Amino acid sequence: MENNKTLLFTFRIIAIILGVVLFKQFDFQTLKFEKPALAIVYAIVFVFSIFVLIKNSKKRTDK
């Protein structure tokens, strides 16, 4: 159980950091990213971390 809490904490930190980085890299005037290839990698990892957090929260509410 303690290992699960550590894993969730790690995914929360990853999601926060990547969300901020994606927000900072996005240019709202031109509606483009500064580095599109890197933004794709960031977005994939961001979505995966959010998916893991949502999946685990659904397991918690079922119990």
HTML snippet that shows the backbone in 3Dmol.js (N, CA, C, O; Angstrom):
<script src="https://3Dmol.org/build/3Dmol-min.js"></script>
<div id="view" style="width:600px;height:400px;position:relative"></div>
<script>
const pdb = `
ATOM      1  N   MET A   1       0.823  -1.194   0.000  1.00  0.00           N
ATOM      2  CA  MET A   1       0.000   0.000   0.000  1.00  0.00           C
ATOM      3  C   MET A   1       0.868   1.259   0.000  1.00  0.00           C
ATOM      4  O   MET A   1       0.550   2.238  -0.675  1.00  0.00           O
ATOM      5  N   GLU A   2       1.955   1.229   0.753  1.00  0.00           N
ATOM      6  CA  GLU A   2       2.844   2.381   0.810  1.00  0.00           C
ATOM      7  C   GLU A   2       3.496   2.635  -0.545  1.00  0.00           C
ATOM      8  O   GLU A   2       3.708   3.784  -0.934  1.00  0.00           O
ATOM      9  N   ASN A   3       3.811   1.562  -1.256  1.00  0.00           N
ATOM     10  CA  ASN A   3       4.407   1.695  -2.587  1.00  0.00           C
ATOM     11  C   ASN A   3       3.422   2.353  -3.547  1.00  0.00           C
ATOM     12  O   ASN A   3       3.829   3.141  -4.401  1.00  0.00           O
ATOM     13  N   ASN A   4       2.143   2.043  -3.421  1.00  0.00           N
ATOM     14  CA  ASN A   4       1.118   2.622  -4.273  1.00  0.00           C
ATOM     15  C   ASN A   4       1.003   4.128  -4.039  1.00  0.00           C
ATOM     16  O   ASN A   4       0.829   4.890  -4.990  1.00  0.00           O
ATOM     17  N   LYS A   5       1.098   4.559  -2.790  1.00  0.00           N
ATOM     18  CA  LYS A   5       1.031   5.986  -2.475  1.00  0.00           C
ATOM     19  C   LYS A   5       2.218   6.735  -3.062  1.00  0.00           C
ATOM     20  O   LYS A   5       2.076   7.860  -3.540  1.00  0.00           O
ATOM     21  N   THR A   6       3.381   6.112  -3.024  1.00  0.00           N
ATOM     22  CA  THR A   6       4.575   6.722  -3.589  1.00  0.00           C
ATOM     23  C   THR A   6       4.443   6.861  -5.101  1.00  0.00           C
ATOM     24  O   THR A   6       4.824   7.880  -5.677  1.00  0.00           O
ATOM     25  N   LEU A   7       3.904   5.835  -5.731  1.00  0.00           N
ATOM     26  CA  LEU A   7       3.714   5.868  -7.179  1.00  0.00           C
ATOM     27  C   LEU A   7       2.717   6.961  -7.572  1.00  0.00           C
ATOM     28  O   LEU A   7       2.940   7.681  -8.545  1.00  0.00           O
ATOM     29  N   LEU A   8       1.636   7.084  -6.832  1.00  0.00           N
ATOM     30  CA  LEU A   8       0.646   8.129  -7.128  1.00  0.00           C
ATOM     31  C   LEU A   8       1.228   9.520  -6.925  1.00  0.00           C
ATOM     32  O   LEU A   8       0.962  10.430  -7.711  1.00  0.00           O
ATOM     33  N   PHE A   9       2.012   9.682  -5.883  1.00  0.00           N
ATOM     34  CA  PHE A   9       2.654  10.973  -5.632  1.00  0.00           C
ATOM     35  C   PHE A   9       3.586  11.333  -6.780  1.00  0.00           C
ATOM     36  O   PHE A   9       3.635  12.486  -7.207  1.00  0.00           O
ATOM     37  N   THR A  10       4.326  10.346  -7.278  1.00  0.00           N
ATOM     38  CA  THR A  10       5.238  10.569  -8.390  1.00  0.00           C
ATOM     39  C   THR A  10       4.477  10.985  -9.645  1.00  0.00           C
ATOM     40  O   THR A  10       4.888  11.913 -10.341  1.00  0.00           O
ATOM     41  N   PHE A  11       3.373  10.303  -9.935  1.00  0.00           N
ATOM     42  CA  PHE A  11       2.587  10.656 -11.118  1.00  0.00           C
ATOM     43  C   PHE A  11       1.937  12.027 -10.969  1.00  0.00           C
ATOM     44  O   PHE A  11       1.761  12.733 -11.962  1.00  0.00           O
ATOM     45  N   ARG A  12       1.582  12.412  -9.766  1.00  0.00           N
ATOM     46  CA  ARG A  12       1.024  13.755  -9.555  1.00  0.00           C
ATOM     47  C   ARG A  12       2.076  14.818  -9.838  1.00  0.00           C
ATOM     48  O   ARG A  12       1.788  15.823 -10.489  1.00  0.00           O
ATOM     49  N   ILE A  13       3.282  14.602  -9.356  1.00  0.00           N
ATOM     50  CA  ILE A  13       4.367  15.559  -9.586  1.00  0.00           C
ATOM     51  C   ILE A  13       4.673  15.655 -11.081  1.00  0.00           C
ATOM     52  O   ILE A  13       4.862  16.749 -11.612  1.00  0.00           O
ATOM     53  N   ILE A  14       4.722  14.501 -11.760  1.00  0.00           N
ATOM     54  CA  ILE A  14       4.983  14.489 -13.199  1.00  0.00           C
ATOM     55  C   ILE A  14       3.898  15.258 -13.943  1.00  0.00           C
ATOM     56  O   ILE A  14       4.202  16.051 -14.834  1.00  0.00           O
ATOM     57  N   ALA A  15       2.641  15.031 -13.586  1.00  0.00           N
ATOM     58  CA  ALA A  15       1.536  15.713 -14.260  1.00  0.00           C
ATOM     59  C   ALA A  15       1.598  17.223 -14.045  1.00  0.00           C
ATOM     60  O   ALA A  15       1.347  17.989 -14.975  1.00  0.00           O
ATOM     61  N   ILE A  16       1.923  17.649 -12.852  1.00  0.00           N
ATOM     62  CA  ILE A  16       2.006  19.084 -12.568  1.00  0.00           C
ATOM     63  C   ILE A  16       3.142  19.722 -13.362  1.00  0.00           C
ATOM     64  O   ILE A  16       2.957  20.765 -13.989  1.00  0.00           O
ATOM     65  N   ILE A  17       4.312  19.096 -13.334  1.00  0.00           N
ATOM     66  CA  ILE A  17       5.467  19.661 -14.033  1.00  0.00           C
ATOM     67  C   ILE A  17       5.217  19.725 -15.541  1.00  0.00           C
ATOM     68  O   ILE A  17       5.486  20.747 -16.171  1.00  0.00           O
ATOM     69  N   LEU A  18       4.709  18.651 -16.111  1.00  0.00           N
ATOM     70  CA  LEU A  18       4.494  18.634 -17.557  1.00  0.00           C
ATOM     71  C   LEU A  18       3.367  19.579 -17.971  1.00  0.00           C
ATOM     72  O   LEU A  18       3.422  20.178 -19.045  1.00  0.00           O
ATOM     73  N   GLY A  19       2.363  19.713 -17.137  1.00  0.00           N
ATOM     74  CA  GLY A  19       1.299  20.671 -17.435  1.00  0.00           C
ATOM     75  C   GLY A  19       1.824  22.093 -17.484  1.00  0.00           C
ATOM     76  O   GLY A  19       1.455  22.866 -18.368  1.00  0.00           O
ATOM     77  N   VAL A  20       2.675  22.437 -16.546  1.00  0.00           N
ATOM     78  CA  VAL A  20       3.264  23.777 -16.523  1.00  0.00           C
ATOM     79  C   VAL A  20       4.183  23.986 -17.720  1.00  0.00           C
ATOM     80  O   VAL A  20       4.170  25.048 -18.341  1.00  0.00           O
ATOM     81  N   VAL A  21       4.979  22.972 -18.039  1.00  0.00           N
ATOM     82  CA  VAL A  21       5.905  23.092 -19.174  1.00  0.00           C
ATOM     83  C   VAL A  21       5.132  23.246 -20.486  1.00  0.00           C
ATOM     84  O   VAL A  21       5.489  24.075 -21.322  1.00  0.00           O
ATOM     85  N   LEU A  22       4.085  22.459 -20.664  1.00  0.00           N
ATOM     86  CA  LEU A  22       3.285  22.595 -21.885  1.00  0.00           C
ATOM     87  C   LEU A  22       2.628  23.968 -21.975  1.00  0.00           C
ATOM     88  O   LEU A  22       2.552  24.560 -23.052  1.00  0.00           O
ATOM     89  N   PHE A  23       2.164  24.460 -20.857  1.00  0.00           N
ATOM     90  CA  PHE A  23       1.540  25.784 -20.836  1.00  0.00           C
ATOM     91  C   PHE A  23       2.545  26.873 -21.195  1.00  0.00           C
ATOM     92  O   PHE A  23       2.223  27.800 -21.938  1.00  0.00           O
ATOM     93  N   LYS A  24       3.768  26.758 -20.663  1.00  0.00           N
ATOM     94  CA  LYS A  24       4.785  27.772 -20.929  1.00  0.00           C
ATOM     95  C   LYS A  24       5.289  27.716 -22.366  1.00  0.00           C
ATOM     96  O   LYS A  24       5.640  28.750 -22.935  1.00  0.00           O
ATOM     97  N   GLN A  25       5.332  26.529 -22.960  1.00  0.00           N
ATOM     98  CA  GLN A  25       5.837  26.411 -24.324  1.00  0.00           C
ATOM     99  C   GLN A  25       4.810  26.832 -25.374  1.00  0.00           C
ATOM    100  O   GLN A  25       5.177  27.080 -26.522  1.00  0.00           O
ATOM    101  N   PHE A  26       3.557  26.917 -25.008  1.00  0.00           N
ATOM    102  CA  PHE A  26       2.520  27.251 -25.984  1.00  0.00           C
ATOM    103  C   PHE A  26       2.471  28.755 -26.194  1.00  0.00           C
ATOM    104  O   PHE A  26       2.403  29.528 -25.238  1.00  0.00           O
ATOM    105  N   ASP A  27       2.507  29.159 -27.462  1.00  0.00           N
ATOM    106  CA  ASP A  27       2.412  30.569 -27.822  1.00  0.00           C
ATOM    107  C   ASP A  27       0.959  30.853 -28.194  1.00  0.00           C
ATOM    108  O   ASP A  27       0.458  30.339 -29.194  1.00  0.00           O
ATOM    109  N   PHE A  28       0.298  31.657 -27.404  1.00  0.00           N
ATOM    110  CA  PHE A  28      -1.132  31.899 -27.600  1.00  0.00           C
ATOM    111  C   PHE A  28      -1.410  32.854 -28.764  1.00  0.00           C
ATOM    112  O   PHE A  28      -2.526  32.878 -29.285  1.00  0.00           O
ATOM    113  N   GLN A  29      -0.434  33.623 -29.170  1.00  0.00           N
ATOM    114  CA  GLN A  29      -0.637  34.535 -30.298  1.00  0.00           C
ATOM    115  C   GLN A  29      -0.657  33.779 -31.620  1.00  0.00           C
ATOM    116  O   GLN A  29      -1.482  34.060 -32.490  1.00  0.00           O
ATOM    117  N   THR A  30       0.252  32.820 -31.768  1.00  0.00           N
ATOM    118  CA  THR A  30       0.302  32.048 -33.010  1.00  0.00           C
ATOM    119  C   THR A  30      -0.370  30.693 -32.879  1.00  0.00           C
ATOM    120  O   THR A  30      -0.523  29.981 -33.871  1.00  0.00           O
ATOM    121  N   LEU A  31      -0.769  30.326 -31.675  1.00  0.00           N
ATOM    122  CA  LEU A  31      -1.398  29.042 -31.375  1.00  0.00           C
ATOM    123  C   LEU A  31      -0.519  27.860 -31.790  1.00  0.00           C
ATOM    124  O   LEU A  31      -1.001  26.882 -32.361  1.00  0.00           O
ATOM    125  N   LYS A  32       0.775  27.971 -31.492  1.00  0.00           N
ATOM    126  CA  LYS A  32       1.737  26.913 -31.794  1.00  0.00           C
ATOM    127  C   LYS A  32       2.685  26.729 -30.623  1.00  0.00           C
ATOM    128  O   LYS A  32       2.847  27.615 -29.783  1.00  0.00           O
ATOM    129  N   PHE A  33       3.310  25.553 -30.584  1.00  0.00           N
ATOM    130  CA  PHE A  33       4.325  25.281 -29.579  1.00  0.00           C
ATOM    131  C   PHE A  33       5.688  25.733 -30.092  1.00  0.00           C
ATOM    132  O   PHE A  33       5.931  25.751 -31.299  1.00  0.00           O
ATOM    133  N   GLU A  34       6.573  26.096 -29.169  1.00  0.00           N
ATOM    134  CA  GLU A  34       7.921  26.492 -29.549  1.00  0.00           C
ATOM    135  C   GLU A  34       8.676  25.310 -30.151  1.00  0.00           C
ATOM    136  O   GLU A  34       9.329  25.446 -31.186  1.00  0.00           O
ATOM    137  N   LYS A  35       8.583  24.157 -29.505  1.00  0.00           N
ATOM    138  CA  LYS A  35       9.241  22.937 -29.971  1.00  0.00           C
ATOM    139  C   LYS A  35       8.173  21.850 -30.110  1.00  0.00           C
ATOM    140  O   LYS A  35       7.889  21.144 -29.142  1.00  0.00           O
ATOM    141  N   PRO A  36       7.584  21.704 -31.287  1.00  0.00           N
ATOM    142  CA  PRO A  36       6.448  20.796 -31.467  1.00  0.00           C
ATOM    143  C   PRO A  36       6.759  19.321 -31.168  1.00  0.00           C
ATOM    144  O   PRO A  36       5.925  18.624 -30.591  1.00  0.00           O
ATOM    145  N   ALA A  37       7.938  18.844 -31.550  1.00  0.00           N
ATOM    146  CA  ALA A  37       8.272  17.439 -31.316  1.00  0.00           C
ATOM    147  C   ALA A  37       8.374  17.139 -29.815  1.00  0.00           C
ATOM    148  O   ALA A  37       7.888  16.113 -29.339  1.00  0.00           O
ATOM    149  N   LEU A  38       9.000  18.035 -29.100  1.00  0.00           N
ATOM    150  CA  LEU A  38       9.127  17.853 -27.658  1.00  0.00           C
ATOM    151  C   LEU A  38       7.773  17.997 -26.969  1.00  0.00           C
ATOM    152  O   LEU A  38       7.506  17.322 -25.974  1.00  0.00           O
ATOM    153  N   ALA A  39       6.931  18.862 -27.488  1.00  0.00           N
ATOM    154  CA  ALA A  39       5.596  19.048 -26.923  1.00  0.00           C
ATOM    155  C   ALA A  39       4.755  17.788 -27.089  1.00  0.00           C
ATOM    156  O   ALA A  39       3.940  17.471 -26.222  1.00  0.00           O
ATOM    157  N   ILE A  40       4.943  17.069 -28.189  1.00  0.00           N
ATOM    158  CA  ILE A  40       4.209  15.810 -28.387  1.00  0.00           C
ATOM    159  C   ILE A  40       4.615  14.786 -27.340  1.00  0.00           C
ATOM    160  O   ILE A  40       3.762  14.101 -26.776  1.00  0.00           O
ATOM    161  N   VAL A  41       5.909  14.678 -27.078  1.00  0.00           N
ATOM    162  CA  VAL A  41       6.396  13.738 -26.056  1.00  0.00           C
ATOM    163  C   VAL A  41       5.858  14.132 -24.680  1.00  0.00           C
ATOM    164  O   VAL A  41       5.388  13.283 -23.922  1.00  0.00           O
ATOM    165  N   TYR A  42       5.930  15.417 -24.369  1.00  0.00           N
ATOM    166  CA  TYR A  42       5.393  15.898 -23.095  1.00  0.00           C
ATOM    167  C   TYR A  42       3.905  15.601 -22.967  1.00  0.00           C
ATOM    168  O   TYR A  42       3.441  15.178 -21.908  1.00  0.00           O
ATOM    169  N   ALA A  43       3.166  15.820 -24.032  1.00  0.00           N
ATOM    170  CA  ALA A  43       1.720  15.604 -23.999  1.00  0.00           C
ATOM    171  C   ALA A  43       1.378  14.124 -23.804  1.00  0.00           C
ATOM    172  O   ALA A  43       0.442  13.794 -23.076  1.00  0.00           O
ATOM    173  N   ILE A  44       2.128  13.243 -24.445  1.00  0.00           N
ATOM    174  CA  ILE A  44       1.870  11.808 -24.284  1.00  0.00           C
ATOM    175  C   ILE A  44       2.102  11.377 -22.842  1.00  0.00           C
ATOM    176  O   ILE A  44       1.284  10.657 -22.270  1.00  0.00           O
ATOM    177  N   VAL A  45       3.197  11.807 -22.261  1.00  0.00           N
ATOM    178  CA  VAL A  45       3.492  11.443 -20.870  1.00  0.00           C
ATOM    179  C   VAL A  45       2.498  12.103 -19.921  1.00  0.00           C
ATOM    180  O   VAL A  45       2.102  11.497 -18.925  1.00  0.00           O
ATOM    181  N   PHE A  46       2.095  13.328 -20.215  1.00  0.00           N
ATOM    182  CA  PHE A  46       1.114  14.027 -19.389  1.00  0.00           C
ATOM    183  C   PHE A  46      -0.222  13.290 -19.387  1.00  0.00           C
ATOM    184  O   PHE A  46      -0.819  13.079 -18.332  1.00  0.00           O
ATOM    185  N   VAL A  47      -0.688  12.897 -20.578  1.00  0.00           N
ATOM    186  CA  VAL A  47      -1.960  12.175 -20.682  1.00  0.00           C
ATOM    187  C   VAL A  47      -1.864  10.818 -19.983  1.00  0.00           C
ATOM    188  O   VAL A  47      -2.811  10.396 -19.319  1.00  0.00           O
ATOM    189  N   PHE A  48      -0.739  10.138 -20.125  1.00  0.00           N
ATOM    190  CA  PHE A  48      -0.561   8.849 -19.454  1.00  0.00           C
ATOM    191  C   PHE A  48      -0.598   9.007 -17.935  1.00  0.00           C
ATOM    192  O   PHE A  48      -1.227   8.202 -17.249  1.00  0.00           O
ATOM    193  N   SER A  49       0.064  10.029 -17.405  1.00  0.00           N
ATOM    194  CA  SER A  49       0.061  10.220 -15.961  1.00  0.00           C
ATOM    195  C   SER A  49      -1.334  10.579 -15.451  1.00  0.00           C
ATOM    196  O   SER A  49      -1.730  10.121 -14.380  1.00  0.00           O
ATOM    197  N   ILE A  50      -2.076  11.382 -16.191  1.00  0.00           N
ATOM    198  CA  ILE A  50      -3.454  11.703 -15.804  1.00  0.00           C
ATOM    199  C   ILE A  50      -4.318  10.449 -15.860  1.00  0.00           C
ATOM    200  O   ILE A  50      -5.163  10.236 -14.991  1.00  0.00           O
ATOM    201  N   PHE A  51      -4.109   9.619 -16.881  1.00  0.00           N
ATOM    202  CA  PHE A  51      -4.848   8.362 -17.001  1.00  0.00           C
ATOM    203  C   PHE A  51      -4.597   7.460 -15.795  1.00  0.00           C
ATOM    204  O   PHE A  51      -5.537   6.879 -15.252  1.00  0.00           O
ATOM    205  N   VAL A  52      -3.352   7.337 -15.376  1.00  0.00           N
ATOM    206  CA  VAL A  52      -3.021   6.497 -14.217  1.00  0.00           C
ATOM    207  C   VAL A  52      -3.671   7.054 -12.954  1.00  0.00           C
ATOM    208  O   VAL A  52      -4.185   6.293 -12.134  1.00  0.00           O
ATOM    209  N   LEU A  53      -3.651   8.357 -12.795  1.00  0.00           N
ATOM    210  CA  LEU A  53      -4.264   8.964 -11.605  1.00  0.00           C
ATOM    211  C   LEU A  53      -5.776   8.755 -11.588  1.00  0.00           C
ATOM    212  O   LEU A  53      -6.344   8.454 -10.539  1.00  0.00           O
ATOM    213  N   ILE A  54      -6.427   8.909 -12.727  1.00  0.00           N
ATOM    214  CA  ILE A  54      -7.879   8.711 -12.792  1.00  0.00           C
ATOM    215  C   ILE A  54      -8.231   7.247 -12.577  1.00  0.00           C
ATOM    216  O   ILE A  54      -9.188   6.928 -11.871  1.00  0.00           O
ATOM    217  N   LYS A  55      -7.462   6.371 -13.182  1.00  0.00           N
ATOM    218  CA  LYS A  55      -7.708   4.936 -13.039  1.00  0.00           C
ATOM    219  C   LYS A  55      -7.593   4.505 -11.580  1.00  0.00           C
ATOM    220  O   LYS A  55      -8.399   3.710 -11.096  1.00  0.00           O
ATOM    221  N   ASN A  56      -6.597   5.027 -10.890  1.00  0.00           N
ATOM    222  CA  ASN A  56      -6.407   4.668  -9.496  1.00  0.00           C
ATOM    223  C   ASN A  56      -7.480   5.299  -8.610  1.00  0.00           C
ATOM    224  O   ASN A  56      -7.882   4.691  -7.617  1.00  0.00           O
ATOM    225  N   SER A  57      -7.950   6.487  -8.937  1.00  0.00           N
ATOM    226  CA  SER A  57      -8.985   7.105  -8.111  1.00  0.00           C
ATOM    227  C   SER A  57     -10.307   6.352  -8.243  1.00  0.00           C
ATOM    228  O   SER A  57     -11.087   6.291  -7.293  1.00  0.00           O
ATOM    229  N   LYS A  58     -10.560   5.775  -9.428  1.00  0.00           N
ATOM    230  CA  LYS A  58     -11.774   4.975  -9.596  1.00  0.00           C
ATOM    231  C   LYS A  58     -11.692   3.695  -8.783  1.00  0.00           C
ATOM    232  O   LYS A  58     -12.698   3.234  -8.244  1.00  0.00           O
ATOM    233  N   LYS A  59     -10.497   3.116  -8.693  1.00  0.00           N
ATOM    234  CA  LYS A  59     -10.313   1.913  -7.874  1.00  0.00           C
ATOM    235  C   LYS A  59     -10.547   2.226  -6.396  1.00  0.00           C
ATOM    236  O   LYS A  59     -11.114   1.414  -5.664  1.00  0.00           O
ATOM    237  N   ARG A  60     -10.110   3.396  -5.969  1.00  0.00           N
ATOM    238  CA  ARG A  60     -10.276   3.784  -4.566  1.00  0.00           C
ATOM    239  C   ARG A  60     -11.735   3.983  -4.202  1.00  0.00           C
ATOM    240  O   ARG A  60     -12.160   3.597  -3.113  1.00  0.00           O
ATOM    241  N   THR A  61     -12.510   4.582  -5.102  1.00  0.00           N
ATOM    242  CA  THR A  61     -13.907   4.852  -4.800  1.00  0.00           C
ATOM    243  C   THR A  61     -14.736   3.567  -4.828  1.00  0.00           C
ATOM    244  O   THR A  61     -15.766   3.479  -4.160  1.00  0.00           O
ATOM    245  N   ASP A  62     -14.291   2.573  -5.596  1.00  0.00           N
ATOM    246  CA  ASP A  62     -15.018   1.306  -5.642  1.00  0.00           C
ATOM    247  C   ASP A  62     -14.858   0.526  -4.347  1.00  0.00           C
ATOM    248  O   ASP A  62     -15.749  -0.237  -3.975  1.00  0.00           O
ATOM    249  N   LYS A  63     -13.750   0.701  -3.662  1.00  0.00           N
ATOM    250  CA  LYS A  63     -13.499  -0.080  -2.440  1.00  0.00           C
ATOM    251  C   LYS A  63     -14.220   0.445  -1.274  1.00  0.00           C
ATOM    252  O   LYS A  63     -14.107  -0.106  -0.179  1.00  0.00           O
TER     253      LYS A  63
END
`;
const viewer = $3Dmol.createViewer("view");
viewer.addModel(pdb, "pdb");
viewer.setStyle({}, {cartoon: {color: "spectrum"}});
viewer.zoomTo();
viewer.render();
</script>
